[in-house]
């Protein structure tokens, strides 16, 4: 869903730039010297601007006469444990780029906070389209169908990689993926909790008691949605998958069902597809998406209601984390307050699916 709170960095990275927010100002001289020493072919002069939006990892456009780069950094200030792991983003896109998977070319990672004040990495800026509205206004039905096919194929291709064979065997802990994720997001929610939300308390009891059977671990993106893809300007081709902050090893059905919850959310809320005339639009049905994914991977989701409950709970916990950052003054986006206000809506939606799943 294009208003997912997990990170607005796709929006920030490809929806225009502005002057750098003083809270996230960089030492441009120190950065330029570091780039010259660590990025092959780099030559200045350097112009730095910050991308609009984004409340997760501040993201910058680095322009030089010969090339344009993107820099993603950890935000300064007090952060939740395990959040903003830009070094992990760099690790996974480096491995996937080597396999020809569509990601921006990674150039270098800096773990020395002294350079600009926090860890960061630099990658190429990929030109193309980022599409926000899931109904893809202004397109012909065949164009829409082709874009949705490219989207699900790209996710299926990610899930076909054996992590050990591409150097990512230790990218996540093995086993008990859903148990660990539910625990992680419960802790993150509790750490940022402001007002009691009964549906969240019910989900925190329900989800650990009803975990699905374990699937073989694959690379999971964690925020795979249409507006985290850069498409070619004139073709239904995915040029780059963005925003790997939440990626790890785990159950691929978590990723796939996250993509599918758009079909379960009303078109009037959070840019969902439920209630839209999908056939007239040319957008595949949820069954067609499942069939296409299964044809490419051999795997199908077994309990979508539970998976939808889990994903909406997770989104609610992420939104609550944003609310905590608003409270603490570390949120990097004017949209952060809006995202924080969505927690009760998401929690109620998650609980409605939990009840369908047997709660």
Secondary structure, DSSP 8 states (H G I E B T S, - for coil): -TT-SS--HHHHHHS-EES--GGG---HHHHHHHHHHHSTT-----EEEEESS-SSS-EEEEE-SS-EEEEEE--SS---TT---HHHHHHHHHHHHHTT-S---EEEEE--TTTTSS-EEEEE---SB----TT-TT--HHHHHHHHHHHHHHHHHHHHS-GGGGT-TTSS--S-HHHHHHHHHHHHHHHH--S--HHHHHHHHHHHHT------EEEE-SS--GGGEEE-TTSS-EEEE---TT-EEEEHHHHHHHHHGGGGSBTTSTT--BTS-HHHHT---HHHHHHHHHHHHS---S-HHHHHHHHHHHHHHHHHHHHHHHHHT----TTHHHHHTTHHHHHHHHHHHHHHTT-
